[in-house]
Amino acid sequence: MSKKFRTEKDSLGEHPVPLDAWYGIQTARAVENFPISGRRPDRDFIIAHVRIKRAAAAVNESAGALEPRLAHAIIEASDTLIAGEHLDQFVVDRFQAGAGTSHNMNTNEVVANLANVALGGRKGEYKPVHPNDHVNMGQSTNDTIPTAIRLAALAKLPRLLAAIHGMADEFEAIARREMNTVKSGRTHLQDAVPTTIGREFAAYAWILRRGAHQLRGTIPLLCEIGLGGSAAGTGLSTVPGYATHVAEELARLTGEPIRSADDLAAQMQSMHDLQQLSAGMRALALELTRIANDLRLLASGPRTGFGEIELPAVQPGSSIMPGKVNPVMFEMLNQVCYQVLGQDHAVALMTQAGQLELNVMMPALGSALFDAMDWLAHAVSAATEKGLRGLKVNHDRCRELAHTSVGLATLLNTSIGYSAAAEVAKESERSGRPVREIVAEKGLMSTEEFDRLVERAAIEGNIISPRR
């Protein structure tokens, strides 16, 4: 069955538009022009951009610039979209016309058509509500797109922060449970002084919470919007007080402390605030990569590696080796973190690629930012749920490695000195005998006393051994 079309007209001439589409001619042209990634706009970004249209209509009506009947129709159409209906009508590829003009018109056309049908009109006729004259009143791609990116990021940030804190909570729970579980510490991947599982895992929780705090610190930056700058930050075609009032309306709609930036032009020229958010995710991704690698090392083996922890078995690990189970959740987390680092690099390049009054890279910059936020939130949540919950500590293995570690010779520094302790370490390494046996043999202390010293050093951090 052939698809049916209606014909619409713009400044370039006539063009077919699918008969059932709520979008219009400029969107249809963009769909044909940009068959690039096959990826449609981010959902949070769509809703954020529609909220801007809603807020603008309310402010323009209050100022007497927009007829109440038309303003109410635009507001009701926007509310329909914000509620999640017709989101499949936002069809322009993420890689599109510079600055996001195509997406801006996609929104304008969908809102206009919904409003007109509600007022008794027909799709594609754009009366009494016109996409440019009414839905886009007092706005420009220049100020709506960067504002929508900020609003979308603000919508995503709580989900990302919740995922990070959820992982930190799980690390802290394990740390409390294993606070007295002594294990060998390692520096340079070599035996070091004894520590505890609790201390290791509490440190993971602490750094994740610190990273989350730094991410949260970008919220005030994201809340400073350039909406009202219109074209090139001039405020062209806006009603008096528009920038302040539309920011207040968006604050009401989003529940965020949105305010108009002190310099509207700067918020179109510069992507600095978005880059700061991306940099915060980069820092977290680097830490998460390190932590995931640590967990994979601690779980390695189970016979030929560290084997100090056992991660939950969520799927068979090999198509050829029976019984093999791999640390797949943290392998996945590593992969996502590397992708986040790549997206951050793209954001950095696009941040510096703006010219004069506008950064035309905004569609791809926003997409990279949204992907990083969503991927990281989903990956951290999945790794927490299926990788950390159910983690078991192999206490026998921890004890075995802790009490045979060459690094235990460090505990003798204050009793026999560094040089003599180094000789004990060398003898242990050369012979394969535990330090505790060599210490007892040399009459420095009994094996029981040395074991108590190890426990105290690991748990309390007290490594001053009694002098003989």
C-alpha positions as CSV (number, residue, x, y, z in Angstrom):
1,M,0.0,0.0,0.0
2,S,1.6,3.3,-1.0
3,K,2.0,6.0,1.5
4,K,-0.2,9.1,1.2
5,F,1.1,12.6,1.3
6,R,-0.1,16.2,1.6
7,T,1.7,19.1,-0.2
8,E,3.0,22.0,1.8
9,K,4.8,25.1,0.7
10,D,7.7,27.1,2.1
11,S,10.1,29.7,0.8
12,L,11.9,27.1,-1.3
13,G,8.7,25.9,-2.9
14,E,6.4,22.9,-2.5
15,H,7.3,19.6,-0.9
16,P,5.4,16.4,0.0
17,V,4.8,15.6,3.7
18,P,3.3,12.3,5.0
19,L,-0.4,12.8,5.3
20,D,-0.5,11.4,8.9
21,A,2.5,13.4,10.1
22,W,2.1,16.1,12.8
23,Y,5.3,17.7,11.5
24,G,5.5,19.8,8.4
25,I,7.5,20.8,5.3
26,Q,10.7,22.0,6.9
27,T,11.0,18.8,9.0
28,A,10.3,16.7,5.9
29,R,13.1,18.4,4.0
30,A,15.5,17.8,6.9
31,V,14.6,14.1,7.1
32,E,15.6,13.8,3.4
33,N,18.7,15.9,3.8
34,F,20.1,14.1,6.9
35,P,19.9,10.3,6.6
36,I,23.0,10.1,8.8
37,S,22.9,8.1,12.0
38,G,19.3,6.8,12.1
39,R,19.1,8.2,15.6
40,R,16.2,10.4,16.5
41,P,16.4,13.2,19.1
42,D,16.9,12.4,22.8
43,R,13.5,12.2,24.7
44,D,14.6,14.6,27.5
45,F,15.8,17.0,24.9
46,I,12.5,16.9,23.0
47,I,10.5,17.6,26.2
48,A,12.9,20.3,27.3
49,H,12.5,22.1,23.9
50,V,8.7,21.8,24.0
51,R,8.7,23.3,27.6
52,I,10.5,26.3,26.1
53,K,7.6,26.7,23.6
54,R,5.1,26.4,26.4
55,A,6.9,29.0,28.6
56,A,7.3,31.4,25.7
57,A,3.6,31.2,24.8
58,A,2.6,31.9,28.5
59,V,4.9,34.9,28.7
60,N,3.9,36.3,25.3
61,E,0.3,36.1,26.2
62,S,0.9,37.9,29.5
63,A,2.6,40.6,27.6
64,G,-0.3,41.0,25.3
65,A,1.8,39.9,22.2
66,L,0.0,36.6,21.7
67,E,-3.8,36.2,21.5
68,P,-5.0,34.2,24.5
69,R,-6.9,31.7,22.3
70,L,-3.7,30.9,20.3
71,A,-1.5,30.9,23.4
72,H,-3.8,28.4,25.2
73,A,-3.8,26.2,22.1
74,I,0.0,26.2,22.1
75,I,0.1,25.5,25.8
76,E,-2.3,22.6,25.5
77,A,-0.4,21.1,22.5
78,S,2.8,21.4,24.5
79,D,1.3,19.7,27.5
80,T,0.2,16.8,25.3
81,L,3.8,16.4,24.1
82,I,5.3,16.8,27.5
83,A,3.0,14.0,28.7
84,G,4.7,11.7,26.2
85,E,2.2,11.7,23.3
86,H,3.3,12.1,19.7
87,L,7.1,12.0,20.5
88,D,7.5,9.8,17.4
89,Q,6.9,12.9,15.4
90,F,10.3,14.3,16.2
91,V,12.2,12.7,13.4
92,V,15.2,14.8,12.4
93,D,18.5,13.0,12.7
94,R,20.9,14.0,15.5
95,F,23.4,15.1,12.9
96,Q,21.6,17.9,11.1
97,A,21.7,21.6,10.2
98,G,24.1,23.6,12.3
99,A,22.8,24.9,15.7
100,G,19.7,22.7,15.5
101,T,17.5,24.8,13.2
102,S,15.8,21.7,11.8
103,H,14.9,20.4,15.3
104,N,13.6,23.8,16.3
105,M,11.3,23.8,13.2
106,N,10.3,20.2,13.9
107,T,9.0,21.3,17.3
108,N,7.4,24.5,15.9
109,E,5.5,22.5,13.3
110,V,4.3,19.7,15.5
111,V,3.1,22.2,18.2
112,A,1.4,24.3,15.5
113,N,-0.4,21.4,13.9
114,L,-1.6,20.0,17.2
115,A,-2.8,23.5,18.2
116,N,-4.6,24.1,14.9
117,V,-6.4,20.7,14.8
118,A,-7.6,21.4,18.4
119,L,-8.9,24.8,17.2
120,G,-10.8,23.1,14.3
121,G,-8.1,23.6,11.6
122,R,-6.2,21.0,9.5
123,K,-2.6,19.8,9.5
124,G,-0.3,21.6,7.2
125,E,-2.4,24.8,6.8
126,Y,-0.9,26.6,9.8
127,K,-3.8,28.8,10.6
128,P,-4.7,30.3,13.0
129,V,-1.4,29.1,14.7
130,H,1.7,29.6,12.6
131,P,5.0,27.7,13.5
132,N,7.2,30.8,13.1
133,D,4.9,33.7,13.9
134,H,3.3,32.2,17.0
135,V,5.0,29.0,18.3
136,N,8.4,30.5,17.7
137,M,7.5,34.0,18.9
138,G,10.3,35.9,20.5
139,Q,12.7,32.9,20.0
140,S,15.4,31.7,17.8
141,T,17.3,28.5,17.2
142,N,20.2,30.4,18.7
143,D,18.7,30.6,22.2
144,T,16.2,27.7,22.3
145,I,18.6,24.9,21.5
146,P,21.3,25.7,24.0
147,T,18.6,26.2,26.6
148,A,17.0,22.9,25.8
149,I,20.3,21.1,26.1
150,R,20.7,22.6,29.6
151,L,17.2,21.6,30.6
152,A,17.7,18.1,29.3
153,A,20.9,17.7,31.2
154,L,19.2,19.0,34.3
155,A,16.5,16.3,33.8
156,K,19.1,13.5,33.4
157,L,21.5,14.6,36.2
158,P,19.4,13.3,39.1
159,R,19.3,9.8,37.5
160,L,23.0,9.8,37.0
161,L,23.7,11.0,40.6
162,A,21.3,8.4,42.0
163,A,23.2,5.6,40.1
164,I,26.5,6.8,41.5
165,H,25.3,7.1,45.0
166,G,23.6,3.7,44.7
167,M,27.0,2.2,43.8
168,A,28.7,4.1,46.7
169,D,26.0,2.8,49.0
170,E,26.8,-0.8,48.0
171,F,30.5,-0.3,48.4
172,E,29.9,1.2,51.9
173,A,27.7,-1.8,52.9
174,I,30.5,-4.2,51.9
175,A,33.0,-2.0,53.7
176,R,31.0,-2.2,56.9
177,R,30.5,-5.9,56.6
178,E,34.2,-6.5,55.9
179,M,35.8,-3.8,58.0
180,N,37.9,-6.4,59.9
181,T,38.7,-8.6,57.0
182,V,42.5,-8.5,56.7
183,K,44.1,-8.8,53.3
184,S,47.4,-8.0,51.6
185,G,47.7,-4.4,50.4
186,R,49.4,-4.0,47.0
187,T,51.3,-1.1,45.5
188,H,52.9,-1.3,42.1
189,L,51.0,-4.6,41.9
190,Q,53.5,-5.9,44.5
191,D,53.0,-7.1,48.1
192,A,52.6,-4.1,50.5
193,V,51.5,-3.6,54.1
194,P,48.3,-5.4,55.2
195,T,45.0,-3.6,54.9
196,T,41.3,-4.6,55.0
197,I,38.6,-5.2,52.4
198,G,36.6,-2.6,54.4
199,R,39.3,0.1,53.9
200,E,39.6,-0.6,50.2
201,F,35.9,-0.6,49.5
202,A,35.2,2.5,51.7
203,A,37.7,4.4,49.6
204,Y,35.8,3.4,46.5
205,A,32.6,4.8,48.0
206,W,34.3,8.0,49.1
207,I,35.7,8.9,45.7
208,L,32.4,8.2,44.0
209,R,30.6,10.5,46.3
210,R,33.2,13.1,45.8
211,G,32.7,12.8,42.0
212,A,29.0,13.0,42.4
213,H,29.4,16.2,44.5
214,Q,31.5,17.7,41.8
215,L,28.9,16.8,39.2
216,R,26.1,18.4,41.3
217,G,28.2,21.6,41.4
218,T,27.4,22.1,37.7
219,I,23.7,22.6,38.4
220,P,24.0,26.4,39.0
221,L,25.9,26.7,35.7
222,L,23.3,24.8,33.8
223,C,20.5,26.9,35.3
224,E,21.8,30.1,33.8
225,I,20.1,30.3,30.4
226,G,20.4,32.5,27.4
227,L,16.7,32.3,26.4
228,G,15.5,35.7,25.4
229,G,18.7,36.5,23.6
230,S,16.8,35.6,20.4
231,A,19.1,36.0,17.4
232,A,22.8,36.6,18.3
233,G,21.9,37.6,21.8
234,T,20.2,40.8,20.7
235,G,16.8,40.1,22.2
236,L,15.3,40.8,18.7
237,S,11.5,40.5,18.6
238,T,11.1,39.8,22.3
239,V,8.6,41.6,24.5
240,P,9.9,43.8,27.4
241,G,11.1,41.7,30.3
242,Y,10.8,38.5,28.3
243,A,14.2,37.0,29.3
244,T,13.5,37.3,33.0
245,H,9.9,36.2,32.8
246,V,10.5,33.2,30.6
247,A,13.2,32.0,32.9
248,E,10.8,32.3,35.8
249,E,8.2,30.3,33.9
250,L,10.7,27.6,33.1
251,A,11.7,27.5,36.8
252,R,8.1,26.9,37.6
253,L,7.7,24.2,35.0
254,T,10.9,22.3,35.8
255,G,11.3,22.8,39.5
256,E,14.9,23.9,38.9
257,P,16.3,27.3,39.9
258,I,16.4,28.6,36.3
259,R,17.5,32.2,35.9
260,S,18.4,34.4,33.0
261,A,22.1,34.7,32.5
262,D,23.8,38.1,33.0
263,D,25.0,38.0,29.4
264,L,22.6,36.4,26.9
265,A,25.0,36.6,24.0
266,A,27.7,34.7,26.0
267,Q,25.3,31.8,26.5
268,M,25.0,31.4,22.8
269,Q,28.7,31.9,21.9
270,S,30.0,29.6,24.7
271,M,29.4,26.0,25.6
272,H,31.6,26.3,28.6
273,D,29.0,25.2,31.1
274,L,28.1,22.1,29.2
275,Q,31.8,21.3,28.8
276,Q,32.1,21.5,32.6
277,L,29.4,18.9,33.0
278,S,31.1,16.7,30.5
279,A,34.4,17.1,32.3
280,G,32.8,16.0,35.6
281,M,31.6,12.8,33.8
282,R,35.0,12.3,32.4
283,A,36.5,12.4,35.9
284,L,33.9,9.9,37.2
285,A,34.5,7.6,34.2
286,L,38.2,7.6,34.9
287,E,37.6,6.6,38.5
288,L,35.0,4.0,37.6
289,T,37.4,2.5,35.1
290,R,40.1,2.2,37.8
291,I,37.6,0.7,40.3
292,A,36.2,-1.8,37.8
293,N,39.8,-2.9,37.0
294,D,40.5,-3.4,40.7
295,L,37.4,-5.6,41.1
296,R,38.4,-7.6,38.1
297,L,41.9,-8.1,39.6
298,L,40.6,-9.0,43.1
299,A,38.2,-11.5,41.5
300,S,40.9,-13.0,39.2
301,G,41.5,-16.7,39.2
302,P,39.8,-18.3,40.9
303,R,42.9,-20.5,41.3
304,T,45.7,-18.7,39.5
305,G,44.8,-15.1,40.4
306,F,44.1,-13.1,43.5
307,G,40.7,-14.7,44.2
308,E,40.0,-12.5,47.2
309,I,36.5,-11.7,46.1
310,E,33.9,-13.6,44.1
311,L,31.6,-11.6,41.8
312,P,28.0,-12.9,41.1
313,A,27.8,-15.3,38.2
314,V,25.4,-13.7,35.8
315,Q,26.1,-15.7,32.7
316,P,28.5,-18.4,31.4
317,G,31.9,-17.0,30.5
318,S,33.0,-19.0,27.6
319,S,31.7,-20.8,24.5
320,I,34.6,-23.3,24.8
321,M,35.7,-23.5,28.4
322,P,33.1,-25.2,30.6
323,G,32.4,-23.6,34.0
324,K,34.3,-20.4,33.3
325,V,32.6,-17.3,34.7
326,N,33.9,-13.8,33.8
327,P,33.5,-10.4,35.5
328,V,31.2,-9.3,32.7
329,M,29.4,-6.5,34.5
330,F,32.7,-4.7,35.2
331,E,33.9,-5.4,31.7
332,M,30.8,-3.7,30.5
333,L,31.4,-0.8,32.8
334,N,34.9,-0.4,31.4
335,Q,33.6,-0.3,27.9
336,V,31.0,2.3,28.7
337,C,33.5,4.5,30.5
338,Y,35.8,4.4,27.5
339,Q,32.8,5.5,25.4
340,V,32.1,8.3,27.8
341,L,35.7,9.5,27.5
342,G,35.2,9.6,23.8
343,Q,32.0,11.6,24.1
344,D,33.8,14.0,26.4
345,H,36.6,14.5,23.8
346,A,33.9,15.2,21.2
347,V,32.2,17.7,23.5
348,A,35.6,19.4,24.1
349,L,36.3,19.7,20.3
350,M,32.9,21.0,19.6
351,T,33.1,23.5,22.5
352,Q,36.0,25.2,20.9
353,A,34.5,25.0,17.4
354,G,32.0,27.8,17.9
355,Q,32.5,30.9,15.9
356,L,31.6,34.5,16.7
357,E,27.9,34.7,17.9
358,L,27.0,31.0,17.7
359,N,28.2,27.5,18.2
360,V,26.7,25.6,15.2
361,M,27.9,22.2,16.7
362,M,25.2,22.2,19.3
363,P,23.1,19.3,17.9
364,A,26.0,16.8,18.0
365,L,27.4,18.3,21.2
366,G,24.1,17.8,23.0
367,S,23.8,14.3,21.6
368,A,27.3,13.4,22.9
369,L,26.5,14.8,26.3
370,F,23.1,13.0,26.5
371,D,24.6,9.7,25.5
372,A,27.4,10.0,28.1
373,M,24.8,10.8,30.9
374,D,22.4,8.0,29.9
375,W,25.1,5.3,29.3
376,L,26.9,6.1,32.5
377,A,23.8,6.0,34.6
378,H,22.6,2.8,33.1
379,A,26.0,1.1,33.3
380,V,26.6,2.1,36.9
381,S,23.1,0.9,37.9
382,A,23.5,-2.4,36.1
383,A,27.0,-3.0,37.6
384,T,25.7,-2.3,41.0
385,E,22.7,-4.5,40.7
386,K,24.3,-7.5,39.1
387,G,28.0,-7.0,39.9
388,L,28.2,-5.7,43.5
389,R,25.1,-7.0,45.1
390,G,25.9,-10.6,45.9
391,L,29.6,-10.0,46.0
392,K,31.3,-12.5,48.3
393,V,34.7,-12.2,50.0
394,N,36.9,-15.2,50.2
395,H,38.1,-14.9,53.7
396,D,40.4,-17.9,53.7
397,R,42.1,-16.6,50.6
398,C,42.5,-13.1,52.0
399,R,44.0,-14.6,55.2
400,E,46.3,-16.9,53.3
401,L,47.7,-14.1,51.1
402,A,47.9,-11.6,53.9
403,H,49.9,-13.9,56.1
404,T,52.3,-15.0,53.4
405,S,52.9,-11.6,51.9
406,V,56.5,-10.4,51.7
407,G,55.2,-6.9,52.5
408,L,54.7,-8.0,56.1
409,A,58.4,-7.4,56.7
410,T,57.5,-3.7,56.7
411,L,56.0,-4.2,60.1
412,L,59.5,-4.9,61.5
413,N,60.9,-1.5,60.5
414,T,60.5,0.1,63.9
415,S,62.0,-2.9,65.8
416,I,64.9,-4.0,63.7
417,G,65.3,-1.2,61.1
418,Y,64.7,-0.9,57.4
419,S,67.8,-2.7,56.3
420,A,67.3,-5.7,58.6
421,A,63.6,-5.9,57.6
422,A,64.6,-5.9,53.9
423,E,66.8,-8.9,54.6
424,V,63.9,-10.7,56.1
425,A,61.8,-9.8,53.1
426,K,64.5,-11.1,50.7
427,E,64.8,-14.3,52.6
428,S,61.0,-14.8,52.5
429,E,60.9,-14.1,48.8
430,R,63.9,-16.4,48.1
431,S,62.8,-19.3,50.2
432,G,59.0,-19.0,49.8
433,R,58.7,-19.2,53.6
434,P,56.2,-16.8,55.4
435,V,57.7,-13.8,57.1
436,R,56.1,-15.0,60.4
437,E,58.2,-18.1,60.4
438,I,61.4,-16.3,59.6
439,V,60.6,-13.7,62.4
440,A,60.0,-16.5,64.9
441,E,63.2,-18.3,63.8
442,K,65.2,-15.2,64.4
443,G,63.7,-14.8,67.8
444,L,62.2,-11.4,67.0
445,M,58.7,-12.5,68.2
446,S,56.5,-15.6,68.2
447,T,54.3,-16.5,65.3
448,E,51.3,-15.7,67.5
449,E,52.6,-12.2,68.3
450,F,53.4,-11.6,64.7
451,D,49.9,-12.6,63.6
452,R,48.4,-10.2,66.2
453,L,50.7,-7.5,64.9
454,V,49.4,-8.1,61.3
455,E,45.8,-7.9,62.5
456,R,46.4,-4.7,64.4
457,A,48.3,-3.1,61.6
458,A,45.7,-3.8,59.0
459,I,42.7,-2.8,61.1
460,E,44.1,0.0,63.3
461,G,46.9,1.2,61.1
462,N,49.3,0.7,64.0
463,I,52.5,-0.8,62.6
464,I,54.9,0.0,65.5
465,S,56.1,-3.4,66.6
466,P,57.5,-4.0,70.1
467,R,61.3,-3.6,70.4
468,R,63.4,-6.5,71.6
